[in-house]
């Protein structure tokens, strides 16, 4: 899925995030010619995959905690 299809982000929001992900080794870039112009592409690295896995687990734990709190509140 492309980023533009998933969420609405402006370039001023997206590029600082991409820069941070590059600096931490979560992404790598490569350039390719497209219609006579160079285009930059981003690819997730192994470090990025591990980081993503960690944050997914953190999110699931947080979500489960919030769901638990909400169920307790509904029972009152």
C-alpha positions in Angstrom: 0.0 0.0 0.0 1.3 3.5 -0.8 1.4 6.1 1.9 -0.9 8.4 0.1 -3.6 5.7 0.0 -3.3 5.0 3.7 -3.3 8.5 5.2 -3.5 12.1 4.3 -0.1 13.7 5.0 1.5 16.8 3.7 5.1 16.7 2.4 6.1 19.0 5.3 5.0 16.2 7.7 6.2 13.2 5.8 9.8 14.2 4.8 11.0 15.0 8.4 9.7 11.5 9.4 11.5 9.8 6.5 14.7 11.7 7.4 14.5 10.5 11.0 13.9 6.9 9.8 16.9 7.1 7.5 19.1 8.5 10.3 18.1 5.6 12.6 18.8 3.0 9.9 15.2 2.0 9.6 15.0 3.0 5.9 17.4 3.2 3.0 17.0 5.1 -0.2 17.7 4.5 -3.9 17.2 6.7 -6.9 15.7 5.6 -10.3 15.0 7.4 -13.5 11.3 8.0 -14.1 10.1 10.0 -17.2 13.5 11.6 -17.5 13.8 12.6 -13.9 15.4 11.0 -10.9 12.9 9.8 -8.3 13.9 8.8 -4.7 12.4 5.6 -3.3 12.5 4.3 0.2 12.9 0.7 1.4 12.6 -0.7 4.9 15.8 -2.3 6.3 16.1 -5.2 8.7 16.5 -2.7 11.5 13.3 -1.1 10.3 11.5 -4.4 10.3 12.6 -5.1 13.9 11.6 -1.7 15.0 8.2 -2.0 13.4 7.7 -5.4 15.1 8.6 -3.8 18.4 6.1 -0.9 18.0 3.4 -3.3 16.8 3.7 -5.3 20.0 3.8 -2.1 22.1 0.6 -0.9 20.3 -1.2 -4.2 20.8 -0.4 -4.1 24.6 -1.6 -0.5 24.8 -4.7 -1.2 22.8 -5.5 -4.2 25.0 -5.0 -2.1 28.2 -7.4 0.6 26.8 -10.0 -2.0 25.8 -9.8 -3.5 29.3 -10.4 -0.1 30.9 -13.3 0.6 28.6 -14.9 -2.7 29.4 -14.6 -2.1 33.1 -16.2 1.4 32.7 -19.0 -0.1 30.6 -19.8 -2.7 33.3 -20.3 0.1 35.9 
